[in-house]
Amino acid sequence: MKITVTDATFPSLTHERAVAAEHGAEFIEAKCTSAEDVVAAADGTDVLIVQFAQVTADAIARLAPGSLIVRYGIGLDNIDLAAARARGVKVAYVPDYATGEVADHTATLILATLRCVAPLDRSVRERKWDAVGVAGALRAFPETTVGFVGFGRIGREVLARLKPFGFQGIVADPYVDQDLLVELGAEAVDLDTLFDRADVITLHCPLTPDTHHVVSAARLARKRDRAALVNTARGGLIDPEALAAALASGHLRAAALDVFEAEPLPLDSPLRDCSNLLLTPHAAWYSTAAIERLQSLAADEVKRHLTGQPMRRPATGD
């Protein structure tokens, strides 16, 4: 029996090691940095635990029969789910460990972006003292419309945090509960209308073939002049070249990103040259309490698999 952690950004792997020891399993911390590393690490593994690494069909083919993949976190776009289903490999994930943290981070980025905190800070450090000149025209929060692309758990929590400031909310989500929107005081719109009307757009949808580059050059062209964009969901939702161009031209006032199509953000990415872009390193999920919940719940999925219990949170289709 072999349990392998492909990659993890945590201080320790206490919970995972304890499960392995309890079941007499070999425990390997592979520290993978490429898809090829994952293929090698997967060879003969009964349980593969992954954070950000890409788990390809080749890696899945190397797993032991009847194996399990556990994803530390919410999204599953780094795992070839079709290949897993084809080989009878179970996949579990932990989508509910950091809802509050991601909502807090998102709301923080929205507020900081709309209030021009980063450029104002930079201006003071550059010995300027010109709030109006640096910030430009600023809408009061009750006059500001926030557009939610996707409205699951995190999106709803973000709206709850923003409502006391007086923001107006519009939502583009084909699966949204209309009664819930009425209750929350938000309005359902289609995606193009959202891009037309929103003063700031925040992304909360999964990354799928249909949502890949949902923020495209064409959609950015529809944006109100001087609008803003925030993404704490998945980097692939945004065309980075189109975003960099919109920011450089000033058509988009500002943006804040916690996730990127390629991570870490490549050194030659044009996004690095955008002074009106606030960047954080895929940190929205993070708190010490969230790490504890995440690792504990991931280890619990491993224990369930090894003792023949059903998974707590199976991936769709498993």
C-alpha positions as CSV (number, residue, x, y, z in Angstrom):
1,M,0.0,0.0,0.0
2,K,1.4,3.4,-1.0
3,I,0.1,6.9,-0.3
4,T,1.8,9.7,-2.3
5,V,1.5,13.5,-1.9
6,T,2.5,15.0,-5.2
7,D,2.8,18.6,-4.0
8,A,1.7,20.7,-0.9
9,T,2.4,24.2,0.4
10,F,1.7,23.3,4.0
11,P,4.1,23.4,7.0
12,S,3.7,19.7,7.6
13,L,1.8,16.6,6.5
14,T,0.9,15.3,10.0
15,H,-2.7,14.2,9.2
16,E,-1.6,12.4,6.0
17,R,1.3,10.7,7.6
18,A,-0.9,9.5,10.5
19,V,-3.4,7.9,8.2
20,A,-0.6,6.1,6.3
21,A,0.9,4.9,9.6
22,E,-2.5,3.7,10.9
23,H,-2.9,1.5,7.8
24,G,0.7,0.4,7.4
25,A,1.1,2.2,4.1
26,E,4.3,3.5,2.7
27,F,4.1,7.4,2.6
28,I,5.9,9.4,0.0
29,E,6.2,13.2,-0.2
30,A,7.1,13.5,-3.9
31,K,7.5,17.3,-4.2
32,C,6.5,17.3,-7.9
33,T,7.2,20.3,-10.0
34,S,6.0,19.1,-13.4
35,A,3.5,16.8,-15.0
36,E,6.3,14.3,-15.7
37,D,7.2,14.3,-12.0
38,V,3.6,13.4,-11.2
39,V,3.6,10.5,-13.8
40,A,6.7,9.1,-12.0
41,A,5.2,9.6,-8.5
42,A,1.9,7.9,-9.5
43,D,3.6,4.6,-10.4
44,G,2.0,1.9,-8.3
45,T,0.4,4.4,-5.9
46,D,-2.9,3.5,-4.2
47,V,-3.7,7.0,-3.1
48,L,-2.5,10.1,-4.8
49,I,-3.0,13.4,-3.0
50,V,-2.5,16.5,-5.1
51,Q,-2.7,20.3,-4.6
52,F,-1.7,22.2,-7.7
53,A,0.2,19.6,-9.8
54,Q,-1.4,18.4,-13.1
55,V,-2.6,14.8,-12.9
56,T,-2.7,13.7,-16.6
57,A,-4.1,10.6,-18.2
58,D,-0.5,9.2,-18.3
59,A,-0.2,9.6,-14.5
60,I,-3.6,8.1,-13.9
61,A,-2.6,5.1,-16.1
62,R,0.3,4.4,-13.7
63,L,-1.8,4.3,-10.5
64,A,-2.5,0.9,-8.8
65,P,-5.9,-0.7,-9.5
66,G,-8.8,0.6,-7.4
67,S,-6.9,3.7,-6.5
68,L,-8.0,7.1,-5.2
69,I,-7.0,10.7,-6.1
70,V,-7.7,13.3,-3.4
71,R,-7.5,17.0,-4.5
72,Y,-6.5,19.5,-1.8
73,G,-9.1,22.2,-2.6
74,I,-12.1,23.3,-4.6
75,G,-11.3,23.0,-8.3
76,L,-10.7,19.8,-10.3
77,D,-9.4,21.3,-13.5
78,N,-5.9,20.0,-12.8
79,I,-7.1,16.4,-12.8
80,D,-8.1,14.5,-16.0
81,L,-11.5,13.3,-14.7
82,A,-12.4,11.6,-17.9
83,A,-9.3,9.4,-17.7
84,A,-10.0,8.7,-14.0
85,R,-13.5,7.5,-14.8
86,A,-12.3,5.4,-17.7
87,R,-9.9,3.6,-15.4
88,G,-12.2,3.3,-12.5
89,V,-10.1,5.6,-10.3
90,K,-12.1,7.4,-7.7
91,V,-11.6,11.2,-7.2
92,A,-12.5,13.2,-4.1
93,Y,-11.9,16.8,-3.3
94,V,-12.4,19.3,-0.4
95,P,-14.6,22.2,-1.8
96,D,-15.8,23.5,1.6
97,Y,-12.7,24.2,3.7
98,A,-12.0,27.9,2.9
99,T,-15.3,29.4,1.7
100,G,-15.0,32.3,4.3
101,E,-11.3,32.9,3.6
102,V,-11.8,33.1,-0.2
103,A,-14.8,35.4,0.2
104,D,-12.8,37.6,2.6
105,H,-9.9,37.9,0.2
106,T,-12.2,38.6,-2.7
107,A,-14.1,41.3,-0.9
108,T,-10.7,42.8,0.2
109,L,-9.5,42.9,-3.4
110,I,-12.7,44.5,-4.6
111,L,-12.6,47.2,-1.9
112,A,-8.9,47.9,-2.3
113,T,-9.2,48.1,-6.1
114,L,-12.2,50.4,-6.1
115,R,-10.6,52.7,-3.5
116,C,-7.3,52.7,-5.5
117,V,-5.4,51.7,-2.4
118,A,-2.3,50.4,-4.2
119,P,-1.8,53.4,-6.6
120,L,-2.4,55.9,-3.7
121,D,0.1,54.1,-1.6
122,R,2.6,54.1,-4.4
123,S,2.0,57.8,-5.0
124,V,2.9,58.7,-1.4
125,R,6.1,56.6,-1.6
126,E,6.9,58.6,-4.8
127,R,6.5,61.8,-2.8
128,K,3.3,62.8,-4.5
129,W,0.3,64.2,-2.5
130,D,-2.6,64.2,-5.0
131,A,-5.4,62.0,-4.0
132,V,-7.8,63.2,-6.7
133,G,-5.3,63.3,-9.4
134,V,-4.0,59.7,-8.7
135,A,-7.4,58.1,-8.0
136,G,-9.4,59.9,-10.7
137,A,-13.2,59.7,-10.7
138,L,-14.4,57.4,-7.9
139,R,-17.9,56.1,-7.5
140,A,-19.4,55.9,-4.1
141,F,-20.1,52.3,-3.1
142,P,-23.9,52.7,-3.2
143,E,-23.6,53.8,-6.8
144,T,-21.4,50.9,-7.7
145,T,-22.6,47.7,-9.3
146,V,-20.8,44.4,-8.7
147,G,-21.3,41.7,-11.3
148,F,-20.9,38.1,-10.2
149,V,-20.0,35.6,-12.9
150,G,-21.1,32.4,-11.1
151,F,-22.9,32.6,-7.8
152,G,-22.1,29.5,-5.7
153,R,-21.2,29.4,-2.1
154,I,-18.3,31.8,-2.4
155,G,-20.1,34.3,-4.6
156,R,-23.0,34.4,-2.1
157,E,-20.6,35.0,0.8
158,V,-18.8,37.8,-1.1
159,L,-22.2,39.5,-1.7
160,A,-23.0,39.2,2.0
161,R,-19.7,41.0,2.9
162,L,-20.3,43.8,0.4
163,K,-24.0,44.5,1.0
164,P,-23.4,46.5,4.2
165,F,-21.4,49.0,2.1
166,G,-24.4,49.6,-0.2
167,F,-23.2,47.8,-3.4
168,Q,-25.7,46.7,-6.0
169,G,-25.4,43.1,-7.2
170,I,-26.1,41.5,-10.6
171,V,-25.5,37.8,-11.3
172,A,-24.8,35.8,-14.5
173,D,-25.3,32.1,-13.6
174,P,-27.6,29.8,-15.5
175,Y,-28.1,27.6,-12.4
176,V,-28.9,30.4,-9.9
177,D,-31.9,30.1,-7.7
178,Q,-34.2,33.1,-8.7
179,D,-35.9,33.1,-5.3
180,L,-32.5,33.3,-3.6
181,L,-31.6,36.3,-5.7
182,V,-34.8,38.1,-4.7
183,E,-34.1,37.4,-1.1
184,L,-30.5,38.7,-1.4
185,G,-31.5,41.8,-3.4
186,A,-29.6,40.8,-6.5
187,E,-30.6,40.8,-10.1
188,A,-30.2,38.0,-12.7
189,V,-28.7,39.0,-16.0
190,D,-27.1,37.3,-19.0
191,L,-23.3,37.4,-19.3
192,D,-23.1,40.1,-22.0
193,T,-25.4,42.4,-20.0
194,L,-23.3,41.9,-16.9
195,F,-20.2,43.0,-18.8
196,D,-22.1,46.0,-20.1
197,R,-23.4,47.1,-16.7
198,A,-21.0,46.1,-14.0
199,D,-18.6,48.6,-12.5
200,V,-16.5,45.7,-11.1
201,I,-16.7,42.1,-12.2
202,T,-15.8,39.2,-9.8
203,L,-15.4,35.7,-11.1
204,H,-16.8,32.7,-9.2
205,C,-17.5,30.0,-11.8
206,P,-15.6,26.7,-12.4
207,L,-13.1,26.4,-15.2
208,T,-14.6,24.3,-17.9
209,P,-14.3,24.2,-21.7
210,D,-17.3,26.6,-21.8
211,T,-15.8,29.1,-19.3
212,H,-12.2,29.0,-20.5
213,H,-11.3,32.6,-21.3
214,V,-14.8,33.8,-20.6
215,V,-13.1,37.1,-20.0
216,S,-11.9,37.6,-23.6
217,A,-10.8,40.6,-25.6
218,A,-14.4,40.9,-27.1
219,R,-16.0,40.9,-23.6
220,L,-13.5,43.3,-22.2
221,A,-14.3,45.7,-25.1
222,R,-17.9,45.8,-23.8
223,K,-16.8,47.0,-20.3
224,R,-17.6,50.4,-19.1
225,D,-14.7,52.7,-19.4
226,R,-12.7,52.6,-16.2
227,A,-14.3,49.5,-14.8
228,A,-12.5,46.8,-12.7
229,L,-12.1,43.1,-12.6
230,V,-11.3,40.7,-9.8
231,N,-10.5,36.9,-10.0
232,T,-10.0,34.5,-7.1
233,A,-11.5,31.5,-8.9
234,R,-9.4,30.0,-11.7
235,G,-6.7,31.7,-13.8
236,G,-7.9,30.1,-17.1
237,L,-11.2,32.1,-16.9
238,I,-9.2,35.1,-18.2
239,D,-7.3,35.6,-21.4
240,P,-4.1,37.2,-19.9
241,E,-3.0,38.8,-23.1
242,A,-6.4,40.5,-23.5
243,L,-6.4,41.6,-19.9
244,A,-2.9,43.1,-20.1
245,A,-3.9,45.0,-23.2
246,A,-7.1,46.4,-21.6
247,L,-5.2,47.5,-18.5
248,A,-2.3,49.0,-20.5
249,S,-4.7,51.0,-22.7
250,G,-6.6,52.3,-19.7
251,H,-9.9,50.8,-21.1
252,L,-10.0,48.8,-17.9
253,R,-9.4,50.9,-14.8
254,A,-7.9,48.2,-12.7
255,A,-7.8,44.5,-11.9
256,A,-6.9,42.2,-9.0
257,L,-5.8,38.6,-9.5
258,D,-5.1,35.8,-7.1
259,V,-5.0,33.1,-9.7
260,F,-3.3,32.8,-13.1
261,E,-3.5,30.6,-16.1
262,A,0.1,29.5,-15.5
263,E,1.3,29.3,-11.9
264,P,3.6,30.7,-10.6
265,L,3.0,33.7,-12.8
266,P,5.7,33.5,-15.6
267,L,8.5,36.1,-15.3
268,D,7.8,37.2,-18.9
269,S,4.0,37.6,-18.4
270,P,2.7,41.0,-19.7
271,L,0.6,41.2,-16.5
272,R,3.7,42.0,-14.5
273,D,4.1,45.3,-16.3
274,C,0.6,46.5,-15.5
275,S,0.8,49.2,-12.8
276,N,-3.0,49.1,-12.3
277,L,-3.0,45.4,-11.5
278,L,-3.0,44.1,-7.9
279,L,-1.5,40.6,-7.6
280,T,-1.5,38.0,-4.8
281,P,0.0,34.5,-5.2
282,H,-3.0,32.1,-5.1
283,A,-3.4,33.0,-1.4
284,A,-7.2,33.6,-1.1
285,W,-7.7,30.2,0.5
286,Y,-5.1,30.7,3.2
287,S,-5.5,30.9,6.9
288,T,-4.0,28.7,9.6
289,A,-7.4,27.4,10.4
290,A,-8.2,26.6,6.7
291,I,-5.0,24.6,6.4
292,E,-6.0,22.5,9.4
293,R,-9.5,21.9,7.9
294,L,-8.1,21.1,4.5
295,Q,-5.5,18.6,5.5
296,S,-7.8,17.0,8.1
297,L,-10.6,16.5,5.5
298,A,-8.3,15.3,2.8
299,A,-6.8,12.7,5.3
300,D,-10.4,11.7,6.2
301,E,-11.1,10.9,2.5
302,V,-8.1,8.7,2.4
303,K,-9.2,6.9,5.6
304,R,-12.7,6.4,4.2
305,H,-11.3,4.9,1.0
306,L,-9.0,2.5,2.9
307,T,-11.8,1.4,5.2
308,G,-14.4,0.9,2.4
309,Q,-16.6,3.9,3.3
310,P,-18.2,6.2,0.8
311,M,-16.4,9.4,0.0
312,R,-17.6,12.5,1.7
313,R,-17.1,14.7,-1.4
314,P,-16.8,12.7,-4.6
315,A,-16.0,14.5,-7.8
316,T,-18.9,14.8,-10.2
317,G,-19.3,11.6,-12.2
318,D,-17.5,9.3,-9.7
